[in-house]
Amino acid sequence: MMRLCIKCHANTFFQLFPDACHRFISKVINFKNDRVVQYFNNTTNPFSQNTISINDQFYSDEKALKTYFSKERLEFYQDVGAFLKKSKIPLNGKTILDAGCGTGHLLLLILKLYPSSKVEGFDFSISAIRYAKKLVKNGTFYVYNVYNRFPNTYDCILCTEVIEHLKYPTKAIRNLISSLQMSGTCIITVPNGRIDTLEEHINFWSPESWKVYLHEIIDNRICTIQTGFLTKKTLYAIIRKRNI
């Protein structure tokens, strides 16, 4: 019976040469990730990794996207969907915007969970928007910048894993809030800064600093703020606009 290496599931031959085994697996993993690494995490300057041109190149690279959509990344969208259900935020029949929607995968899930909702998404990358339009047939997608005033108002605005990439996060968050309808809800997620090590990220918030930061930049006379853990790796904020 063939025995398997516990760490990397190689056959008995590799058990005799564990160093060679792990080097081999490492090369395979690095090869698979090379398509993504060539765009991100290949420099110590995070600003150069968050440009429109880099994102356009990335979202046009089918092989890179195939690696990018890992099981963990797709599970993240499921985690957001489960969180929305658990939070009992009424979204059926509502207008929903995904700010920084990327490829549109989250809105695809939203339509499955809330089929009567009307969804829109924007991103600053035209390549990402082209992908989203193909993926989500019943959504409206357009190229836009989160720093500009949004053309419409919404019942719910989602902004997941975007703010950590921005040079001016405060301006973006205030834009999100200004585009909420009265009693509308904005849901933001960011990585847990205590364990986030991605070099492409500009901002890092701990659970404590995330809460302090939001209360500092948002007028509590206009909004209520709730923060916490979406998962161990992800922090959330639910920002509700008061009906005043």
C-alpha atoms as an extended CHARMM CRD file, in Angstrom:
* protein
*
       244  EXT
         1         1  MET       CA              0.0000000000        0.0000000000        0.0000000000  PROA      1               0.0000000000
         2         2  MET       CA              1.4130000000        3.4300000000       -0.9640000000  PROA      2               0.0000000000
         3         3  ARG       CA              1.9900000000        5.6650000000        2.0290000000  PROA      3               0.0000000000
         4         4  LEU       CA              1.4690000000        9.3950000000        1.7620000000  PROA      4               0.0000000000
         5         5  CYS       CA              3.5820000000       12.1890000000        3.1480000000  PROA      5               0.0000000000
         6         6  ILE       CA              1.5180000000       13.8940000000        5.8650000000  PROA      6               0.0000000000
         7         7  LYS       CA              2.5810000000       17.4480000000        4.9510000000  PROA      7               0.0000000000
         8         8  CYS       CA              2.2290000000       17.4230000000        1.2200000000  PROA      8               0.0000000000
         9         9  HSD       CA              0.6300000000       14.0950000000        0.2490000000  PROA      9               0.0000000000
        10        10  ALA       CA              3.5310000000       12.9200000000       -1.8650000000  PROA      10              0.0000000000
        11        11  ASN       CA              4.3060000000        9.2690000000       -2.3790000000  PROA      11              0.0000000000
        12        12  THR       CA              6.8510000000        7.1490000000       -0.5210000000  PROA      12              0.0000000000
        13        13  PHE       CA              9.6840000000        8.1950000000       -2.8200000000  PROA      13              0.0000000000
        14        14  PHE       CA              9.4040000000       11.7240000000       -1.5460000000  PROA      14              0.0000000000
        15        15  GLN       CA              9.3580000000       10.5000000000        2.0470000000  PROA      15              0.0000000000
        16        16  LEU       CA             12.9130000000        9.3500000000        1.5040000000  PROA      16              0.0000000000
        17        17  PHE       CA             13.8480000000       12.8360000000        0.3370000000  PROA      17              0.0000000000
        18        18  PRO       CA             11.6300000000       15.2420000000        2.3270000000  PROA      18              0.0000000000
        19        19  ASP       CA             13.6270000000       18.3600000000        1.4190000000  PROA      19              0.0000000000
        20        20  ALA       CA             13.2580000000       17.6250000000       -2.2720000000  PROA      20              0.0000000000
        21        21  CYS       CA              9.5790000000       16.9310000000       -1.7240000000  PROA      21              0.0000000000
        22        22  HSD       CA              8.8400000000       20.2650000000       -0.1040000000  PROA      22              0.0000000000
        23        23  ARG       CA             10.9480000000       22.1900000000       -2.6170000000  PROA      23              0.0000000000
        24        24  PHE       CA              8.9670000000       20.5120000000       -5.4040000000  PROA      24              0.0000000000
        25        25  ILE       CA              5.6070000000       21.4290000000       -3.8480000000  PROA      25              0.0000000000
        26        26  SER       CA              6.8080000000       24.9740000000       -3.2160000000  PROA      26              0.0000000000
        27        27  LYS       CA              7.7670000000       25.3420000000       -6.8740000000  PROA      27              0.0000000000
        28        28  VAL       CA              4.3300000000       24.1190000000       -7.9580000000  PROA      28              0.0000000000
        29        29  ILE       CA              2.5820000000       26.5890000000       -5.6440000000  PROA      29              0.0000000000
        30        30  ASN       CA              4.8170000000       29.4590000000       -6.7050000000  PROA      30              0.0000000000
        31        31  PHE       CA              4.2760000000       28.6130000000      -10.3670000000  PROA      31              0.0000000000
        32        32  LYS       CA              0.5120000000       28.7140000000       -9.8950000000  PROA      32              0.0000000000
        33        33  ASN       CA              0.7240000000       32.0720000000       -8.1070000000  PROA      33              0.0000000000
        34        34  ASP       CA              3.2470000000       33.6500000000      -10.4870000000  PROA      34              0.0000000000
        35        35  ARG       CA              0.4470000000       35.0500000000      -12.6430000000  PROA      35              0.0000000000
        36        36  VAL       CA             -0.9130000000       37.0000000000       -9.6660000000  PROA      36              0.0000000000
        37        37  VAL       CA              2.4560000000       37.9010000000       -8.1400000000  PROA      37              0.0000000000
        38        38  GLN       CA              3.5740000000       39.6140000000      -11.3370000000  PROA      38              0.0000000000
        39        39  TYR       CA              0.8420000000       42.1910000000      -10.7140000000  PROA      39              0.0000000000
        40        40  PHE       CA              0.7660000000       42.3710000000       -6.9110000000  PROA      40              0.0000000000
        41        41  ASN       CA              3.1650000000       41.8000000000       -4.0040000000  PROA      41              0.0000000000
        42        42  ASN       CA              6.1920000000       42.1760000000       -6.2700000000  PROA      42              0.0000000000
        43        43  THR       CA              7.3160000000       45.5520000000       -4.9580000000  PROA      43              0.0000000000
        44        44  THR       CA              7.5970000000       47.3150000000       -1.6210000000  PROA      44              0.0000000000
        45        45  ASN       CA              5.5840000000       50.2860000000       -2.9070000000  PROA      45              0.0000000000
        46        46  PRO       CA              1.8600000000       49.5970000000       -2.3600000000  PROA      46              0.0000000000
        47        47  PHE       CA              0.7990000000       52.7040000000       -4.2910000000  PROA      47              0.0000000000
        48        48  SER       CA              2.2700000000       51.3020000000       -7.5150000000  PROA      48              0.0000000000
        49        49  GLN       CA              0.2740000000       48.0970000000       -7.0180000000  PROA      49              0.0000000000
        50        50  ASN       CA             -3.0670000000       49.8790000000       -6.8340000000  PROA      50              0.0000000000
        51        51  THR       CA             -3.0680000000       51.8080000000      -10.1030000000  PROA      51              0.0000000000
        52        52  ILE       CA             -5.7490000000       51.5960000000      -12.7770000000  PROA      52              0.0000000000
        53        53  SER       CA             -3.2700000000       50.2810000000      -15.3380000000  PROA      53              0.0000000000
        54        54  ILE       CA             -2.1140000000       47.3990000000      -13.1190000000  PROA      54              0.0000000000
        55        55  ASN       CA             -5.6950000000       46.4150000000      -12.3620000000  PROA      55              0.0000000000
        56        56  ASP       CA             -6.6980000000       46.6180000000      -16.0120000000  PROA      56              0.0000000000
        57        57  GLN       CA             -3.8380000000       44.2980000000      -16.9490000000  PROA      57              0.0000000000
        58        58  PHE       CA             -4.6920000000       41.9070000000      -14.1550000000  PROA      58              0.0000000000
        59        59  TYR       CA             -8.4100000000       41.6580000000      -14.8980000000  PROA      59              0.0000000000
        60        60  SER       CA             -7.5970000000       41.0410000000      -18.5660000000  PROA      60              0.0000000000
        61        61  ASP       CA             -5.3800000000       38.0540000000      -17.7390000000  PROA      61              0.0000000000
        62        62  GLU       CA             -7.5930000000       34.9380000000      -17.7120000000  PROA      62              0.0000000000
        63        63  LYS       CA             -4.8480000000       32.7140000000      -16.3050000000  PROA      63              0.0000000000
        64        64  ALA       CA             -4.1880000000       35.1230000000      -13.4450000000  PROA      64              0.0000000000
        65        65  LEU       CA             -7.8990000000       35.3200000000      -12.6460000000  PROA      65              0.0000000000
        66        66  LYS       CA             -8.1700000000       31.5420000000      -12.5750000000  PROA      66              0.0000000000
        67        67  THR       CA             -5.5270000000       31.4820000000       -9.8440000000  PROA      67              0.0000000000
        68        68  TYR       CA             -7.0140000000       34.5070000000       -8.1110000000  PROA      68              0.0000000000
        69        69  PHE       CA            -10.4210000000       32.8790000000       -7.6790000000  PROA      69              0.0000000000
        70        70  SER       CA             -9.2000000000       30.3940000000       -5.0960000000  PROA      70              0.0000000000
        71        71  LYS       CA            -11.5250000000       28.3750000000       -2.8950000000  PROA      71              0.0000000000
        72        72  GLU       CA            -10.8180000000       30.7650000000       -0.0230000000  PROA      72              0.0000000000
        73        73  ARG       CA            -11.6830000000       33.8300000000       -2.0760000000  PROA      73              0.0000000000
        74        74  LEU       CA            -14.9640000000       32.3530000000       -3.3140000000  PROA      74              0.0000000000
        75        75  GLU       CA            -15.8090000000       31.3170000000        0.2440000000  PROA      75              0.0000000000
        76        76  PHE       CA            -15.3880000000       34.9390000000        1.2770000000  PROA      76              0.0000000000
        77        77  TYR       CA            -18.3800000000       35.9160000000       -0.8700000000  PROA      77              0.0000000000
        78        78  GLN       CA            -20.3920000000       33.1750000000        0.8150000000  PROA      78              0.0000000000
        79        79  ASP       CA            -19.3140000000       34.5420000000        4.2000000000  PROA      79              0.0000000000
        80        80  VAL       CA            -20.5730000000       37.9930000000        3.2270000000  PROA      80              0.0000000000
        81        81  GLY       CA            -23.8780000000       36.5330000000        2.0430000000  PROA      81              0.0000000000
        82        82  ALA       CA            -24.3120000000       34.5850000000        5.2720000000  PROA      82              0.0000000000
        83        83  PHE       CA            -23.4870000000       37.7190000000        7.2550000000  PROA      83              0.0000000000
        84        84  LEU       CA            -26.1540000000       39.7200000000        5.4190000000  PROA      84              0.0000000000
        85        85  LYS       CA            -28.7430000000       37.0460000000        6.1610000000  PROA      85              0.0000000000
        86        86  LYS       CA            -27.7050000000       36.8460000000        9.8070000000  PROA      86              0.0000000000
        87        87  SER       CA            -27.8350000000       40.6240000000       10.1490000000  PROA      87              0.0000000000
        88        88  LYS       CA            -31.4120000000       40.5960000000        8.8250000000  PROA      88              0.0000000000
        89        89  ILE       CA            -30.8270000000       43.6270000000        6.6400000000  PROA      89              0.0000000000
        90        90  PRO       CA            -33.8880000000       43.8720000000        4.3380000000  PROA      90              0.0000000000
        91        91  LEU       CA            -32.5060000000       43.7230000000        0.8090000000  PROA      91              0.0000000000
        92        92  ASN       CA            -35.2250000000       42.0940000000       -1.2780000000  PROA      92              0.0000000000
        93        93  GLY       CA            -36.6520000000       44.6620000000       -3.6450000000  PROA      93              0.0000000000
        94        94  LYS       CA            -33.9850000000       47.1900000000       -2.6490000000  PROA      94              0.0000000000
        95        95  THR       CA            -31.4010000000       49.0790000000       -4.6670000000  PROA      95              0.0000000000
        96        96  ILE       CA            -27.9160000000       47.7510000000       -3.9250000000  PROA      96              0.0000000000
        97        97  LEU       CA            -24.5720000000       49.1550000000       -5.0320000000  PROA      97              0.0000000000
        98        98  ASP       CA            -21.2700000000       47.3050000000       -4.8550000000  PROA      98              0.0000000000
        99        99  ALA       CA            -18.5880000000       50.0240000000       -4.7650000000  PROA      99              0.0000000000
       100       100  GLY       CA            -15.3630000000       48.5600000000       -6.1040000000  PROA      100             0.0000000000
       101       101  CYS       CA            -17.1850000000       45.5050000000       -7.4150000000  PROA      101             0.0000000000
       102       102  GLY       CA            -14.2540000000       43.9460000000       -9.2810000000  PROA      102             0.0000000000
       103       103  THR       CA            -15.5410000000       40.9980000000      -11.2940000000  PROA      103             0.0000000000
       104       104  GLY       CA            -19.0660000000       41.1210000000       -9.8720000000  PROA      104             0.0000000000
       105       105  HSD       CA            -18.9870000000       37.8060000000       -8.0050000000  PROA      105             0.0000000000
       106       106  LEU       CA            -20.5160000000       39.2790000000       -4.8550000000  PROA      106             0.0000000000
       107       107  LEU       CA            -23.4490000000       40.7960000000       -6.7500000000  PROA      107             0.0000000000
       108       108  LEU       CA            -24.0090000000       37.4730000000       -8.4880000000  PROA      108             0.0000000000
       109       109  LEU       CA            -24.5100000000       35.9430000000       -5.0500000000  PROA      109             0.0000000000
       110       110  ILE       CA            -26.6720000000       38.8620000000       -3.8880000000  PROA      110             0.0000000000
       111       111  LEU       CA            -29.0840000000       38.2670000000       -6.7630000000  PROA      111             0.0000000000
       112       112  LYS       CA            -29.3610000000       34.6180000000       -5.7820000000  PROA      112             0.0000000000
       113       113  LEU       CA            -30.1020000000       35.5480000000       -2.1630000000  PROA      113             0.0000000000
       114       114  TYR       CA            -32.3300000000       38.5480000000       -2.9740000000  PROA      114             0.0000000000
       115       115  PRO       CA            -33.7350000000       37.9390000000       -6.4760000000  PROA      115             0.0000000000
       116       116  SER       CA            -36.0230000000       40.9790000000       -6.5160000000  PROA      116             0.0000000000
       117       117  SER       CA            -33.2500000000       43.4180000000       -5.6650000000  PROA      117             0.0000000000
       118       118  LYS       CA            -31.8220000000       45.8460000000       -8.2080000000  PROA      118             0.0000000000
       119       119  VAL       CA            -28.0310000000       45.6880000000       -8.2680000000  PROA      119             0.0000000000
       120       120  GLU       CA            -25.3860000000       48.0430000000       -9.5870000000  PROA      120             0.0000000000
       121       121  GLY       CA            -21.6170000000       47.8370000000       -9.4260000000  PROA      121             0.0000000000
       122       122  PHE       CA            -18.7430000000       50.0840000000      -10.3230000000  PROA      122             0.0000000000
       123       123  ASP       CA            -14.9810000000       49.7520000000      -10.4160000000  PROA      123             0.0000000000
       124       124  PHE       CA            -12.1820000000       51.9580000000      -11.6700000000  PROA      124             0.0000000000
       125       125  SER       CA            -10.9290000000       49.1320000000      -13.8870000000  PROA      125             0.0000000000
       126       126  ILE       CA            -12.6160000000       48.8270000000      -17.2720000000  PROA      126             0.0000000000
       127       127  SER       CA            -11.3510000000       45.2410000000      -17.5550000000  PROA      127             0.0000000000
       128       128  ALA       CA            -13.0570000000       44.3080000000      -14.2850000000  PROA      128             0.0000000000
       129       129  ILE       CA            -16.3100000000       45.8620000000      -15.4680000000  PROA      129             0.0000000000
       130       130  ARG       CA            -16.1810000000       43.9580000000      -18.7680000000  PROA      130             0.0000000000
       131       131  TYR       CA            -15.8420000000       40.7370000000      -16.7720000000  PROA      131             0.0000000000
       132       132  ALA       CA            -18.6850000000       41.6820000000      -14.4160000000  PROA      132             0.0000000000
       133       133  LYS       CA            -21.0550000000       42.4480000000      -17.2980000000  PROA      133             0.0000000000
       134       134  LYS       CA            -20.4730000000       38.9530000000      -18.6950000000  PROA      134             0.0000000000
       135       135  LEU       CA            -20.8610000000       37.2850000000      -15.3040000000  PROA      135             0.0000000000
       136       136  VAL       CA            -23.9400000000       39.1200000000      -14.0180000000  PROA      136             0.0000000000
       137       137  LYS       CA            -26.5630000000       39.5030000000      -16.7170000000  PROA      137             0.0000000000
       138       138  ASN       CA            -29.1550000000       41.2520000000      -14.5390000000  PROA      138             0.0000000000
       139       139  GLY       CA            -26.8820000000       43.9230000000      -13.0980000000  PROA      139             0.0000000000
       140       140  THR       CA            -25.8280000000       47.4030000000      -14.1450000000  PROA      140             0.0000000000
       141       141  PHE       CA            -22.0760000000       47.9960000000      -14.2480000000  PROA      141             0.0000000000
       142       142  TYR       CA            -19.9870000000       51.0190000000      -15.0850000000  PROA      142             0.0000000000
       143       143  VAL       CA            -16.5020000000       52.4490000000      -14.6920000000  PROA      143             0.0000000000
       144       144  TYR       CA            -16.3180000000       54.9430000000      -11.8480000000  PROA      144             0.0000000000
       145       145  ASN       CA            -14.0270000000       56.2180000000       -9.1020000000  PROA      145             0.0000000000
       146       146  VAL       CA            -14.9900000000       55.8590000000       -5.4430000000  PROA      146             0.0000000000
       147       147  TYR       CA            -13.6260000000       59.3540000000       -4.7440000000  PROA      147             0.0000000000
       148       148  ASN       CA            -16.2330000000       60.9800000000       -7.0010000000  PROA      148             0.0000000000
       149       149  ARG       CA            -19.7670000000       61.7430000000       -5.8880000000  PROA      149             0.0000000000
       150       150  PHE       CA            -21.9920000000       58.8540000000       -6.9230000000  PROA      150             0.0000000000
       151       151  PRO       CA            -24.6850000000       59.5830000000       -9.5190000000  PROA      151             0.0000000000
       152       152  ASN       CA            -27.4810000000       57.8470000000       -7.5540000000  PROA      152             0.0000000000
       153       153  THR       CA            -28.5690000000       57.0160000000       -4.0240000000  PROA      153             0.0000000000
       154       154  TYR       CA            -29.1350000000       53.4780000000       -2.7200000000  PROA      154             0.0000000000
       155       155  ASP       CA            -30.8680000000       51.4780000000       -0.0180000000  PROA      155             0.0000000000
       156       156  CYS       CA            -27.6790000000       49.5040000000        0.5480000000  PROA      156             0.0000000000
       157       157  ILE       CA            -24.0540000000       50.0470000000       -0.4270000000  PROA      157             0.0000000000
       158       158  LEU       CA            -21.4880000000       47.2740000000       -0.1720000000  PROA      158             0.0000000000
       159       159  CYS       CA            -17.7770000000       47.9870000000       -0.1570000000  PROA      159             0.0000000000
       160       160  THR       CA            -15.7970000000       44.8360000000        0.5360000000  PROA      160             0.0000000000
       161       161  GLU       CA            -11.9960000000       44.6240000000        0.7000000000  PROA      161             0.0000000000
       162       162  VAL       CA            -11.5390000000       47.9730000000       -1.0250000000  PROA      162             0.0000000000
       163       163  ILE       CA            -10.7860000000       50.5990000000        1.6270000000  PROA      163             0.0000000000
       164       164  GLU       CA             -7.4440000000       49.0410000000        2.5840000000  PROA      164             0.0000000000
       165       165  HSD       CA             -6.2080000000       49.7480000000       -0.9640000000  PROA      165             0.0000000000
       166       166  LEU       CA             -7.0400000000       53.4620000000       -0.9260000000  PROA      166             0.0000000000
       167       167  LYS       CA             -4.7880000000       56.4470000000       -0.3500000000  PROA      167             0.0000000000
       168       168  TYR       CA             -7.7390000000       58.4910000000        0.9140000000  PROA      168             0.0000000000
       169       169  PRO       CA            -10.0950000000       56.0670000000        2.7070000000  PROA      169             0.0000000000
       170       170  THR       CA            -11.9020000000       58.7910000000        4.6480000000  PROA      170             0.0000000000
       171       171  LYS       CA            -13.0040000000       60.5650000000        1.4750000000  PROA      171             0.0000000000
       172       172  ALA       CA            -14.2650000000       57.2800000000        0.0450000000  PROA      172             0.0000000000
       173       173  ILE       CA            -16.2380000000       56.3120000000        3.1640000000  PROA      173             0.0000000000
       174       174  ARG       CA            -17.8880000000       59.7240000000        3.3840000000  PROA      174             0.0000000000
       175       175  ASN       CA            -18.8400000000       59.3710000000       -0.2720000000  PROA      175             0.0000000000
       176       176  LEU       CA            -20.4440000000       56.0130000000        0.4660000000  PROA      176             0.0000000000
       177       177  ILE       CA            -22.5000000000       57.4880000000        3.2900000000  PROA      177             0.0000000000
       178       178  SER       CA            -23.6080000000       60.5260000000        1.2820000000  PROA      178             0.0000000000
       179       179  SER       CA            -25.0090000000       58.1730000000       -1.3680000000  PROA      179             0.0000000000
       180       180  LEU       CA            -27.2270000000       56.2840000000        1.0710000000  PROA      180             0.0000000000
       181       181  GLN       CA            -30.9390000000       56.9330000000        1.1020000000  PROA      181             0.0000000000
       182       182  MET       CA            -32.4990000000       57.8010000000        4.4450000000  PROA      182             0.0000000000
       183       183  SER       CA            -32.4780000000       54.7000000000        6.6600000000  PROA      183             0.0000000000
       184       184  GLY       CA            -30.0690000000       53.1190000000        4.1670000000  PROA      184             0.0000000000
       185       185  THR       CA            -27.2350000000       50.7960000000        5.1620000000  PROA      185             0.0000000000
       186       186  CYS       CA            -23.5820000000       50.7170000000        4.1660000000  PROA      186             0.0000000000
       187       187  ILE       CA            -21.5740000000       47.5600000000        4.7890000000  PROA      187             0.0000000000
       188       188  ILE       CA            -17.8000000000       47.7640000000        4.6450000000  PROA      188             0.0000000000
       189       189  THR       CA            -15.2750000000       44.9970000000        5.1580000000  PROA      189             0.0000000000
       190       190  VAL       CA            -11.5110000000       45.2530000000        5.5790000000  PROA      190             0.0000000000
       191       191  PRO       CA             -8.8340000000       42.6980000000        6.5000000000  PROA      191             0.0000000000
       192       192  ASN       CA             -8.0200000000       42.2610000000       10.1720000000  PROA      192             0.0000000000
       193       193  GLY       CA             -4.8670000000       44.3620000000       10.4020000000  PROA      193             0.0000000000
       194       194  ARG       CA             -3.4300000000       42.2370000000       13.2020000000  PROA      194             0.0000000000
       195       195  ILE       CA             -2.8540000000       39.3640000000       10.7790000000  PROA      195             0.0000000000
       196       196  ASP       CA             -2.9460000000       41.0490000000        7.3580000000  PROA      196             0.0000000000
       197       197  THR       CA              0.4870000000       41.0640000000        5.7140000000  PROA      197             0.0000000000
       198       198  LEU       CA             -0.2820000000       41.8090000000        2.0480000000  PROA      198             0.0000000000
       199       199  GLU       CA              2.1690000000       44.3320000000        0.6570000000  PROA      199             0.0000000000
       200       200  GLU       CA             -0.3970000000       45.7060000000       -1.7810000000  PROA      200             0.0000000000
       201       201  HSD       CA             -2.4580000000       47.0840000000        1.1120000000  PROA      201             0.0000000000
       202       202  ILE       CA             -1.9550000000       50.7010000000        2.1310000000  PROA      202             0.0000000000
       203       203  ASN       CA             -4.1090000000       50.7300000000        5.2890000000  PROA      203             0.0000000000
       204       204  PHE       CA             -4.1310000000       48.3050000000        8.2110000000  PROA      204             0.0000000000
       205       205  TRP       CA             -6.7160000000       48.4680000000       10.9990000000  PROA      205             0.0000000000
       206       206  SER       CA             -6.8740000000       46.3830000000       14.1430000000  PROA      206             0.0000000000
       207       207  PRO       CA            -10.3620000000       45.6220000000       15.5020000000  PROA      207             0.0000000000
       208       208  GLU       CA             -9.8890000000       48.4480000000       18.0100000000  PROA      208             0.0000000000
       209       209  SER       CA             -8.4810000000       51.0680000000       15.6260000000  PROA      209             0.0000000000
       210       210  TRP       CA            -11.1590000000       50.2500000000       13.0260000000  PROA      210             0.0000000000
       211       211  LYS       CA            -13.9020000000       51.1690000000       15.4840000000  PROA      211             0.0000000000
       212       212  VAL       CA            -12.0850000000       54.3200000000       16.6670000000  PROA      212             0.0000000000
       213       213  TYR       CA            -11.3580000000       55.4260000000       13.0870000000  PROA      213             0.0000000000
       214       214  LEU       CA            -14.9700000000       55.1340000000       11.9290000000  PROA      214             0.0000000000
       215       215  HSD       CA            -16.3660000000       56.9630000000       14.9620000000  PROA      215             0.0000000000
       216       216  GLU       CA            -13.8320000000       59.7170000000       14.3580000000  PROA      216             0.0000000000
       217       217  ILE       CA            -14.7160000000       60.3340000000       10.6960000000  PROA      217             0.0000000000
       218       218  ILE       CA            -18.4960000000       59.7020000000       10.7540000000  PROA      218             0.0000000000
       219       219  ASP       CA            -21.0020000000       62.0630000000       12.3580000000  PROA      219             0.0000000000
       220       220  ASN       CA            -23.0030000000       59.9660000000       14.8130000000  PROA      220             0.0000000000
       221       221  ARG       CA            -25.8640000000       62.4250000000       14.5190000000  PROA      221             0.0000000000
       222       222  ILE       CA            -26.2770000000       61.2170000000       10.9370000000  PROA      222             0.0000000000
       223       223  CYS       CA            -25.3430000000       57.5220000000       11.2340000000  PROA      223             0.0000000000
       224       224  THR       CA            -25.1040000000       54.6620000000       13.6710000000  PROA      224             0.0000000000
       225       225  ILE       CA            -22.0120000000       52.4700000000       13.5130000000  PROA      225             0.0000000000
       226       226  GLN       CA            -21.5890000000       48.8080000000       14.3910000000  PROA      226             0.0000000000
       227       227  THR       CA            -18.2550000000       47.0080000000       14.0190000000  PROA      227             0.0000000000
       228       228  GLY       CA            -16.9840000000       43.4840000000       14.6330000000  PROA      228             0.0000000000
       229       229  PHE       CA            -15.5410000000       40.3530000000       13.0680000000  PROA      229             0.0000000000
       230       230  LEU       CA            -17.0230000000       38.9500000000        9.8830000000  PROA      230             0.0000000000
       231       231  THR       CA            -14.4740000000       36.1310000000       10.1310000000  PROA      231             0.0000000000
       232       232  LYS       CA            -11.1780000000       35.8390000000       11.9940000000  PROA      232             0.0000000000
       233       233  LYS       CA             -9.4600000000       37.4440000000        9.0090000000  PROA      233             0.0000000000
       234       234  THR       CA            -12.0580000000       40.0910000000        8.2230000000  PROA      234             0.0000000000
       235       235  LEU       CA            -13.5320000000       43.0800000000       10.0600000000  PROA      235             0.0000000000
       236       236  TYR       CA            -16.8930000000       44.6210000000        9.2150000000  PROA      236             0.0000000000
       237       237  ALA       CA            -18.7650000000       47.8520000000        9.7300000000  PROA      237             0.0000000000
       238       238  ILE       CA            -22.5140000000       48.3160000000        9.4340000000  PROA      238             0.0000000000
       239       239  ILE       CA            -23.2560000000       52.0030000000        9.0010000000  PROA      239             0.0000000000
       240       240  ARG       CA            -26.9340000000       52.9390000000        9.1130000000  PROA      240             0.0000000000
       241       241  LYS       CA            -28.1170000000       56.3740000000        8.0420000000  PROA      241             0.0000000000
       242       242  ARG       CA            -30.6080000000       57.8720000000       10.4440000000  PROA      242             0.0000000000
       243       243  ASN       CA            -34.0140000000       58.9040000000        9.0970000000  PROA      243             0.0000000000
       244       244  ILE       CA            -33.7230000000       62.5810000000        9.9560000000  PROA      244             0.0000000000
